[in-house]
């Protein structure tokens, strides 16, 4: 595998040094196909160029490296991200944003080679999941790896700011998607219970009165496998009751 690579750093000398170091790496090799001096420029490049890897600085004018990684998080087609920075303080944040590795300057060629090997393993794992013929599932990037979550295990989806919380009986995942897309693609699997929530029909166990501190006359669903109730809005309540009537 040859990794098609984008170098993002606002210092031209830093970009030049990384390009030189990459030339000394092998197995896997890396081909620098583009460079960018700021995050917004890099984002445009990622949108228009087939890439495997982004070597990403953090402190840059305008959109910085953390903001760029946030914009890429959860996109299954996004290139792998390896941070390359003079500041070690952001390592925890970087891995929370699913970075594959975190390198501090000055970068040694041996350490860069290790990062490329991690990226190669990450990409092979992701591509294997994409071609898997197993039952339909969500591919969720978390902490530098891809996790396959079967749709049959999803109990509910909630819209949280720009992302979705995907809840199973054992975990909560963050996923880049929209409720309306799930509602359109899987009308027989999920039911709208609130403007910000879909629930798996098969997981519904009971509809009950629920006082959330704001609405004493509220309603919520109890689901199989989890203790927390899922609020039902007044607008969606009739539809939820119809679903319950049709259940065996």
N, C-alpha and C positions, 0 to 999 in steps of 0.2 A: 504493500500500500504506500502510495505517495500522498502526503497530506497537503492539500491545497490550503495555503495559509495566508491570512491577513494580519499584518502587523499594525497595531494602533498605539501610537505614542506621539506626544506633541514635540518631542525633541528628535530632530533628524539624525543626530549622532547615535542616539539610542536605537533608532530603527535600523541604522546602518550596521551597528554592532550585532543586533539580533540576526540580521540577514546573513552576516558573516558566520556567526555561530551555527545557524541552521545549515549552512553549506558544509560544515564539519560533522554533521550528524548523519547517521544512517540507520536503517532497520528500526523504525521506518524513516524514510527520507521525507523532507518537507520542501515544497515548492512555494516560494513567496509569489503570489499572484497579484497582490495589491498591498498598498500602504495607506494609512490615514493618520491625520494629525489631531483629530478630535472625534468625539463620539457620534455626533450627528452625521459626519462624513462617513464614518464606518458603518452606520446603520443603513445608509443609502447603498453602500457597496455590498453589504450582506444581502440586501433585497434584490440586487441585480446580478450577483456573481455566485456561482457554485463554490462553496467553501467547506472545508472539513474542520478548520481550526482558526481561532482568533487568539493571537498573543496580545494581551490587553493591559495597558498601563491604567492606573487609577486616577491620578491627579492630572487633569487636563482642563483647558478652558472650555466653557459651555458644558455640554453633556459629558460627565466624567465616566470613568470605567464602570463604577458601581451602577450608575443609571443605565448604561448600555446593557450590562448584564441583566438588570431587572427587566428591560424591554425584551430580552431574548428568552427569559425564563419560561419554561413550560412549553416552548415551541419545539415539537418533535423534529422539525426540519432544520433547526438552528445548528450552526457549527459548534463544536466543543470550544469551551473558553478556558484559557490558561492565563491567569493574571501574572504580569511581570512588572514589579514595582519596587521602588526603593523603600517602601514603608511596610513593615511587617504587621502593623496594628490592625489591618483590615482583613487578616486571614480568615477569621471566623465568619465575618460577613460574606466573604467571597465564597466559602463552601456552602453557606446557607443559600446562595444564589446558584448552586449547582455547578460551580467551577470544577473542572477536572483536576487542576493543580494550581499551585501558588508559588511563584518564584520571586526571590528577592534579588535586586541588583547589588553588586555586579554578578551576572549570571555566569556560571561555569558550564562548559559544554557538556560535561558528564551529567549535571543536573538537568539540563535542557533535554538531553537524550532520554532520561528517565521520564520526563513529562510527555514527550512524544510517544513513548511506549504506552503510557497510561491512556493517552488520547486514542491510540490505535485500538486498545482493548475496549474502551468505551464505545467507539464507533462500531466495532464488530458486534458487540452485544446488542446495541440499538438496532442495527440492521437485521440481526437474526430475529429479534422480536417483531420487526416490521413484516418479515416474510413468514412468520409463524402462521400455520393454518389452524391453530387451536381456536376455540370459541371467541367471539368478539370481545375485545377488551380495550381499556384505556392504557396508553403508554405514557407514564408520568415520570418526568425527570426530577430526581431528588438527590441532593448531595453528590453530584457527579456521576450518578448511575441512573439507569432506566428501569423502572419497576412496571410490571405488567399487572393491571388490576382488572380482572374479569368483570364485565358489566353485571353479571348475575350476582356479584358480591356487593354492588353499590346499593346502599340503603336510601341515601338522599344526596342531592346536590344543592348547595346554597351559593348564591352570588355574594361575594365579599370584595368590594371595591372593584379591581380590574380582573380578579381571578375567581375561580369556583373552588369551594371546599367540597371534596368528594369524600363522603363518609361511608366506611364499611363497618362491620361489627368490631374490628380490631384496630383500625387506623383512620386518621384524617389526612387526606392528601390535598395539595394545592395543584390546580389544573388550569391551564390557559384555554378557556372556551366560553361559550355562552349558553344560558339556559334555553333560549329560544331554539338553538340548534339541536339540543338534545330532545326538546319537546317535539320538534318536527320530524326528527329521524327515528325516534322510538316512542310513538304515541301509545303503543300497547304496553310498554314497559314502565313509563313514568307518568305521573299525574301532577299537574300544577296545583299546589296548595297555598301558595303565597306568591306575590310578585317577585320574590327573591328565592324561591325554593321549589324544587321538584322532589317527589318521593316515589320510590319504587312501589308499584302496586302490590307486588307479592310480599312486601315487607310490612304492609299495614296490618295492625292487630286490633286497634280500637280508636274511636273518636271520643274525646272527653272534654268536659269543661276545663278551662285553663286560665288562671289568673296570673298574668305576667307582670303585674305591678302597674300596668298602664290601662289594661282593659279587663275588668273583672268578669265580663261576659264573653271572654275569648274562648277559642276552641283550639285543641291541639291533637295530633295523632301520636299514638304509641306504636313504635316499630319493633319488629323482632330483632333481638341481638344487641340493642342499646338502651340505656336508661333514659337519656334525655328526650323530651317530647319535641315535636316539630310543630310550630305554630301554624294554624290555618286561618287565613284572612276571611273576613265576612264575605268578600266578593267571591272567593273560591269555595266557600262552605257548601253551597248547593251541589256543585260538581263532585266534591269529595263524598257527600252523602249518597249520590247516585252510584259512585264507585263501590261504596260499601254495600249497597243493595244488591249489586251484581256479583258480589263475592260469594263463594260457596260457604 
